[in-house]
């Protein structure tokens, strides 16, 4: 992702600790990372991707666009093949549409039991309201970490 400072040393201690716990099977996958905009969720997750040979990063909007533009097979192949997959921008709208719902459900189903990080500004208890209980169950069945702090984009 261009323009994102993804140096591992800038990753928040809470996110690093959660990654270590799921990596050594002390906590279950997936990892649901949530917090306010600019708090370092994406930066930290991308830094982790840099440490994994076969990783993939995408956004919910990207996979929905791929479905509409007939590029979806590549997205799904990457999702299945990756040792670690990161899906960002979950719940970025007040209401989800059918395309986002279906794309998110398929991604979560393909990644079930695999190392996956879901990133959202929405709190865990909001996910069922934004999507439904099935999506909430898939995204929140593993480990959950809150990344807090000020918007690093605004504070420099």
DRENDO-1510 file (C-alpha; in Angstrom, 1 decimal, always signed):
<recs>
REC; n; res; u; v; w
REC; 1; UNK; +0.0; +0.0; +0.0 .
REC; 2; UNK; +1.8; +3.2; -1.2 .
REC; 3; UNK; +2.4; +5.9; +1.3 .
REC; 4; UNK; +1.9; +3.8; +4.4 .
REC; 5; UNK; +4.9; +3.7; +6.9 .
REC; 6; UNK; +5.0; +0.0; +7.6 .
REC; 7; UNK; +8.1; -0.3; +9.7 .
REC; 8; UNK; +7.7; -3.1; +12.3 .
REC; 9; UNK; +9.1; -1.0; +15.1 .
REC; 10; UNK; +6.2; +1.5; +14.7 .
REC; 11; UNK; +3.6; -1.2; +15.3 .
REC; 12; UNK; +1.8; -0.9; +18.5 .
REC; 13; UNK; +2.8; -3.2; +21.4 .
REC; 14; UNK; -0.8; -4.5; +21.7 .
REC; 15; UNK; -0.9; -5.6; +18.1 .
REC; 16; UNK; +2.6; -7.1; +18.2 .
REC; 17; UNK; +1.7; -9.1; +21.3 .
REC; 18; UNK; -1.5; -10.4; +19.7 .
REC; 19; UNK; +0.3; -11.4; +16.5 .
REC; 20; UNK; +2.9; -13.3; +18.6 .
REC; 21; UNK; +0.1; -15.1; +20.5 .
REC; 22; UNK; -1.8; -16.3; +17.4 .
REC; 23; UNK; +1.4; -17.1; +15.6 .
REC; 24; UNK; +2.5; -19.7; +18.2 .
REC; 25; UNK; -1.1; -21.0; +18.7 .
REC; 26; UNK; -1.6; -19.6; +22.1 .
REC; 27; UNK; -4.6; -17.7; +20.8 .
REC; 28; UNK; -6.8; -18.7; +17.8 .
REC; 29; UNK; -7.0; -17.2; +14.3 .
REC; 30; UNK; -8.4; -15.0; +12.9 .
REC; 31; UNK; -7.2; -11.8; +14.5 .
REC; 32; UNK; -9.8; -9.0; +14.4 .
REC; 33; UNK; -8.0; -5.6; +14.8 .
REC; 34; UNK; -10.1; -2.6; +15.5 .
REC; 35; UNK; -9.7; +1.0; +16.5 .
REC; 36; UNK; -10.0; +4.6; +15.4 .
REC; 37; UNK; -8.8; +5.8; +12.0 .
REC; 38; UNK; -5.1; +6.5; +11.9 .
REC; 39; UNK; -4.2; +4.5; +15.0 .
REC; 40; UNK; -1.8; +2.1; +13.2 .
REC; 41; UNK; -4.0; -0.9; +12.4 .
REC; 42; UNK; -3.1; -1.1; +8.7 .
REC; 43; UNK; +0.5; +0.0; +9.2 .
REC; 44; UNK; +1.1; -2.7; +11.8 .
REC; 45; UNK; -0.7; -5.4; +9.7 .
REC; 46; UNK; +1.3; -4.5; +6.6 .
REC; 47; UNK; +4.5; -4.7; +8.6 .
REC; 48; UNK; +3.6; -8.2; +9.7 .
REC; 49; UNK; +2.9; -9.0; +6.0 .
REC; 50; UNK; +6.4; -7.9; +5.2 .
REC; 51; UNK; +7.7; -10.7; +7.6 .
REC; 52; UNK; +5.7; -13.5; +5.9 .
REC; 53; UNK; +6.8; -14.9; +2.6 .
REC; 54; UNK; +3.4; -15.6; +1.1 .
REC; 55; UNK; +1.1; -12.9; +2.4 .
REC; 56; UNK; -1.6; -10.9; +0.8 .
REC; 57; UNK; -3.3; -7.6; +1.7 .
REC; 58; UNK; -6.6; -6.4; +0.2 .
REC; 59; UNK; -9.6; -4.3; +1.2 .
REC; 60; UNK; -13.2; -5.2; +1.2 .
REC; 61; UNK; -13.8; -2.6; -1.5 .
REC; 62; UNK; -11.0; -4.2; -3.7 .
REC; 63; UNK; -12.6; -7.7; -3.5 .
REC; 64; UNK; -16.0; -6.3; -4.2 .
REC; 65; UNK; -14.6; -4.4; -7.2 .
REC; 66; UNK; -12.9; -7.5; -8.4 .
REC; 67; UNK; -16.2; -9.4; -8.4 .
REC; 68; UNK; -17.9; -6.7; -10.4 .
REC; 69; UNK; -15.0; -6.4; -12.9 .
REC; 70; UNK; -14.6; -10.2; -13.3 .
REC; 71; UNK; -11.1; -10.3; -11.7 .
REC; 72; UNK; -12.4; -12.2; -8.6 .
REC; 73; UNK; -10.7; -15.5; -9.4 .
REC; 74; UNK; -7.3; -13.9; -8.8 .
REC; 75; UNK; -8.4; -12.5; -5.4 .
REC; 76; UNK; -9.8; -15.8; -4.3 .
REC; 77; UNK; -6.7; -17.7; -5.5 .
REC; 78; UNK; -4.5; -15.3; -3.5 .
REC; 79; UNK; -6.8; -15.6; -0.5 .
REC; 80; UNK; -6.5; -19.4; -0.5 .
REC; 81; UNK; -2.7; -19.6; -1.2 .
REC; 82; UNK; -1.5; -17.0; +1.3 .
REC; 83; UNK; +0.2; -18.0; +4.5 .
REC; 84; UNK; -1.2; -14.8; +5.9 .
REC; 85; UNK; -4.1; -12.7; +4.5 .
REC; 86; UNK; -5.1; -9.3; +5.6 .
REC; 87; UNK; -8.5; -7.8; +4.8 .
REC; 88; UNK; -8.9; -4.1; +5.6 .
REC; 89; UNK; -11.8; -1.6; +5.6 .
REC; 90; UNK; -14.4; -3.8; +7.1 .
REC; 91; UNK; -17.5; -1.9; +8.1 .
REC; 92; UNK; -16.4; +1.4; +6.6 .
REC; 93; UNK; -20.0; +2.2; +5.7 .
REC; 94; UNK; -23.0; +2.6; +8.0 .
REC; 95; UNK; -24.8; -0.2; +6.1 .
REC; 96; UNK; -23.3; -3.0; +4.0 .
REC; 97; UNK; -24.6; -3.9; +0.6 .
REC; 98; UNK; -25.2; -7.4; -0.8 .
REC; 99; UNK; -21.9; -7.3; -2.8 .
REC; 100; UNK; -19.8; -6.4; +0.2 .
REC; 101; UNK; -21.6; -8.9; +2.4 .
REC; 102; UNK; -21.2; -11.8; -0.2 .
REC; 103; UNK; -17.5; -10.9; -0.8 .
REC; 104; UNK; -16.7; -10.7; +2.9 .
REC; 105; UNK; -18.5; -14.0; +3.7 .
REC; 106; UNK; -16.7; -15.8; +0.8 .
REC; 107; UNK; -13.3; -14.4; +1.9 .
REC; 108; UNK; -14.0; -15.5; +5.5 .
REC; 109; UNK; -15.1; -18.9; +4.4 .
REC; 110; UNK; -12.0; -19.4; +2.3 .
REC; 111; UNK; -9.7; -18.3; +5.1 .
REC; 112; UNK; -11.4; -20.3; +7.9 .
REC; 113; UNK; -8.8; -21.8; +10.1 .
REC; 114; UNK; -5.9; -20.0; +8.4 .
REC; 115; UNK; -3.8; -17.0; +9.5 .
REC; 116; UNK; -6.0; -14.0; +8.7 .
REC; 117; UNK; -6.2; -10.5; +10.0 .
REC; 118; UNK; -9.4; -8.5; +9.7 .
REC; 119; UNK; -9.1; -4.7; +10.1 .
REC; 120; UNK; -12.0; -2.4; +11.0 .
REC; 121; UNK; -12.8; +0.9; +12.5 .
REC; 122; UNK; -16.0; -0.7; +13.9 .
REC; 123; UNK; -16.1; -2.1; +17.3 .
REC; 124; UNK; -16.7; -5.9; +17.5 .
REC; 125; UNK; -20.2; -5.5; +18.8 .
REC; 126; UNK; -21.1; -3.4; +15.8 .
REC; 127; UNK; -20.1; -6.1; +13.2 .
REC; 128; UNK; -23.4; -8.0; +13.6 .
REC; 129; UNK; -25.4; -4.8; +13.1 .
REC; 130; UNK; -23.4; -3.9; +10.0 .
REC; 131; UNK; -23.6; -7.4; +8.4 .
REC; 132; UNK; -25.3; -10.1; +10.4 .
REC; 133; UNK; -24.5; -12.8; +13.1 .
REC; 134; UNK; -23.0; -15.1; +10.5 .
REC; 135; UNK; -20.3; -12.6; +9.5 .
REC; 136; UNK; -19.8; -11.6; +13.1 .
REC; 137; UNK; -19.3; -15.2; +14.0 .
REC; 138; UNK; -16.7; -15.7; +11.3 .
REC; 139; UNK; -14.7; -12.6; +12.0 .
REC; 140; UNK; -14.8; -12.6; +15.8 .
REC; 141; UNK; -14.3; -16.4; +16.5 .
REC; 142; UNK; -10.6; -15.9; +17.1 .
REC; 143; UNK; -8.6; -13.2; +18.8 .
REC; 144; UNK; -9.5; -9.6; +19.1 .
REC; 145; UNK; -7.2; -6.6; +19.7 .
REC; 146; UNK; -8.0; -3.0; +20.0 .
REC; 147; UNK; -5.4; -0.5; +18.7 .
REC; 148; UNK; -5.9; +2.8; +20.3 .
REC; 149; UNK; -4.3; +6.2; +20.2 .
REC; 150; UNK; -4.4; +9.4; +18.3 .
REC; 151; UNK; -4.7; +9.6; +14.5 .
REC; 152; UNK; -1.0; +9.3; +13.5 .
REC; 153; UNK; -1.8; +11.0; +10.1 .
REC; 154; UNK; -2.9; +14.1; +11.8 .
REC; 155; UNK; -0.3; +14.3; +14.5 .
REC; 156; UNK; +2.6; +13.5; +12.3 .
</recs>
